[in-house]
Amino acid sequence: MFSLGSWLPPLPGLAWGWALLDALLQGLVGACAVSVLCSLLKVYLYIQCLNTPERQAEKKAIAAQRPLLEPLHVLVLTGVLALVGSRVAALVVLEFSLRAISTVLSLGKGAHSSQLYLLCQYSLGCGVSCALSFLLEGAPHRSWNLALAAGLAALLALHARRLARHVCALYELHSRARYCGVCILLLASGHGIPRLLRNALGLTFAVADLAAVELINRDFLSAAEAVRFWTPLTICYGLLVVYMQEESRQSTGRGLVFRTVLVRMGGLFILLLTVGRWTDILHILVSLLGELWCLLRAGVLLESCWRQ
């Protein structure tokens, strides 16, 4: 594998240092993808609340979110995604993909759920990290490629954040005056944001699922080892999906979301105790922190989705 460090003379610990840099850059790309998702959802939900007189309190709550916390959110999520190994990240991606398919089928053809987009934040970060790890494996100048991807992702996240701030501050005025091109565009086609997110997330998770399966399978020396791992994993995922579908029918709200996270991570924790490694157990605990961090940051948007 060639990287930025391959151009430098061999020094003790240099390879480990460049591997850490690559992990941080992958985590930064994943965190920026999550930031773009949340910014676009914030724009969509704010416009929906503005168009509904009964939801003015929600509109004020969305606009009152502190923008200075966003860099902290990206920084913490970057560290979490850098710490999580590719094996556990792949399991998180596959689990969410199965859950998302089940949810979309239960919603009916053509339906969408803004709540599902918010619940996929951490899984999206893991998916982007897995896809980059797989696509750039063995690539010449891997670190340069990741640095370029991180720069582009940060630029996109910055513009999405500025769009959200602009909408929360001036959309109500500009949409009436009709002299701001951005607000006029959102006024005409803002309802299409969920469709845009659905298509983008579908493509991202399709690539991430293929990468996740390949990253997991490369650790097995024989088909028998793969069967011993995938059989209990499939049973565990199936039971989790059935449980969460039943829970969603009986209750809604913040308590259900956090309870679901604990059940999902608890199921993976027990599974990896039997078929995983000790590092996987540590990565599951880090993933639990990442999931909780994303949900706490998006609390106001989740409340708006439940009332929608």
N, C-alpha and C positions, 0 to 999 in steps of 0.2 A: 504493500500500500504506500503510495506516494502522497506526500502532503507538503505543507510549507516547511516543516521540519526536515524534509529530505534534502533540502538545499544547504543545510547547515551541517557542520562537522558533528560526528557522533559524540555526545556528552552524556554522562550518567543522568538518568531521569528526564532527558530531553523528550524522548518518545512519549513518556507519560504526560508531560506538560502539554504537548501538542494534542494528545488525545483528549485531555481536559478542555483545551481551547475549542476543539471540534464539538465536544458535547455541549459547551456553553453556547456556541453559535447555533447548533441545532435547536437547543432550548429557546433561544431568542427568536428564531423564526416561528416556532410553535406558539410562543407567547404573543407575538405580533399578530398571528392569525386569529387568536382568541380575542385580541383587542379590536381588530377590525370587525369581527362578528358582533361583539357587544356594542360597538359604536353604531353600526347599521341598525341593529335591533332597537337601540335607544332612539334613533331618528324615527323609525317606523312607529314605535309605540307612542312617542310624543305627538306625532301627527294624528294618530288614531284618537288619542285623548283630547286633542285640540278640537277635533271634529265632533266630539260627543260632549254636550254640556254637562252631563252627569258625572264626567270623569275629570273635572277641573282639579280636584285635589291630587289625583294621580299625576296630572301634568306638572303641577308644582313640585311634587316629590321627585319626578324624573329630572326636572330642570335644576333642582337643588343639589344634585349629586356633586361632590367635590371633585373637580377635574385634576387637582394636584395628587389625588390618590392613584390616578391611572398609571403614572410612571412606577410607583411603588408596586402596584399589582403586576405589571409586566416584569419588573425586576425579580419579585418573589417567584412568580411562575416560571421564569427562565431558570432560576436555581433548582426548582423542583423537577422540571423536565430534564435538566442536565444530570440530576442525581439518579433518576429512574432508569434502570437498565432497559435495553431493547426488548428483552424477553417479557417483562411485566408490562411494558408499554404496548407490546403487541397483543397481550391478553386483554388489556383494557379496551383496545380498539375493536377487537373481535366481539367482546361482550356488548359494547355499545351498539355495534352494527346489527347484531341480532335483536337487541332491544328496540332499536329504531325501526327495523323492518316490521316487528310485531306491532309497534305503536301505529305506524302508518297504515298497516292493513286494518287495524281496529278502527281508525278514524274514518276510513272509507276512501274511495277513489277521488282524487283531486283535493282532498282536505290537507290542511297543514296545521302545525301546532307551533306557535312561537315559543311555548314553554320547552318543547323538545330541543329547539335551537340553543336555548340557554343551558339546558342540562348536558349538552354535548361539549361544553367548553373544554374541560380537561381532556376528554377523549379526542377532541380535535387537535389539541396540542400534542398528545401522544401520537396521533396519526401522522401529523406533519413530520414529527421527529423520526418515526419509523420509516416513512417514505424516503426521507433524505438519507437516513442511514443505509437503506437498501440500494437506492439509486446511485449513491456516490461511493459505494463500497468498491475499493480498488481503483478509484478514479485518480488520474494524475492531478496533482495540485488540489487535493480535496479541500484543504483549509481555505484556499483562495476562493473556491466555488462557494463554500459555506459563508465566507465573509461577504461575497457579493449578494447571496440570497438574503443574508441577515440585513444588509443595507437596504435592499429593495423592500423587504418586509417592514422594516422600521419606517421607511418613507411612506409606505401605504398606510400603516397604522397611524402615523402622525396626521396624514390628510383626513383619514376617517374620523379621528378624534376632533380635528378642527371643524369638520362638517357637523358633527354632533353638537359642538359648542355653538356654532353659528345658528343651527336650527333652534336650539333651546332658547337662544337669546333674541333672535330676530325673525324667525319664520312667521310668527303671528302677524307682525307688521308688514313684512315683505310680501307675504301671500295676498294681503289686501291691496297693497300699493302696486304690485305687479311691476317692480323695477329691478328685481334681483333675479339673475338668470338661474342660479342654483335653486332658489326657493320656487321659482316658476316650474322648473323641471320636476322638483319633488311634488309640487301641487298636481302636476299632470300625471306623473308616473310613480309617485311614492308608494302606491298600493302594490306595486310589483316587486318591492324589496324582499318579501318572503319567497317569491318564486326564484329570484336571483340567488338567495341564500340556499334554497333547496337544491338548485342545480349545482352550485359551487360545492356544497357539502357532499352531495351525492358523488361527484367526481373525486373529491378529496378522499372520501372514505373507501371508494372502490379501489383506488391506488394503494391506500394504506392497508386495506384488508389483504391484498395480494402480497404486499411487503411483509405484513405481520405473519402470514402463514409461512413464507419462505424463511423469515428470521427464526421462527420457532423450529421448523423442520431441520435446519442446518445443524442443530445440536444433537440429532439422533444419528447413531451409527447404523441402525438397521430398522426395517419396517416394524419389527416386533416392539422395539422401544417406542416408536411413534404411536403405535396402537395403544400401548399401555398409558401413554400420556393423553392422547386425544379422546379416548373412550370416557374416562371420568370427567374430563373437561366438558365434553358435549352434554353429559348428563347433568353436570352442575349448572351449565348455562341454561339448559332447558328448564330446570326447576326454578332458577332465578327469574326467568321470563314469565313463567306461569304465576309465581308468587307476586311479582310486581304488577302484572295485569289485574290480578284479583284485588290487590291493595288499592290500585288506582280507581277501581269501581266503588270501593267502600268509603274512601276518604280522599280529601285533597288538602292542599296547603303546605306550608313550610315544614311541618312535622313529617309529612309523608316523604318529602324530598330527602331530608336528612336521614330518615329511617331507611329509605331505599339505598342510600350511599353506604350506610353501615352494613346492611345485609349483603350488598354486592361485594364489598371489600372483605367482609367476613367470610363469604363463600369462597372467594379466591384465596384468602389466607389459609383456610382449612385444606383446600385442594393442594396448594403448594407445600403444605406441611408434609404431604404424603408423596408427591411426585416432583417437587421442586428442589431448589437449593437454598442454602441459608441466606444467600444474597437476595434471592427472590422475596423472602420474608421481609427483609429490610425495605426493599423497594415497594412492597405492598403498603407498608406503613407510610412511606413518603407519598405514595399515590393517594392515600386517604387524606393526608394533609392538603394535597393539591386540589382534590375534589371539594373539600370543605372550604378552602380559600376561594375558589371560583364561585361557589354558591353564595357565600357570604357577601362577596363583592357585588353580585347581581341580585341581591335581595329585593331592591325596589322594583327592578324590571320583572322579577318573578311574581311579585304581588300584582303588578299591572296585568300580567298574562292571566293570572287566575281570575281576575275580575272581568277580563275581556269577554 
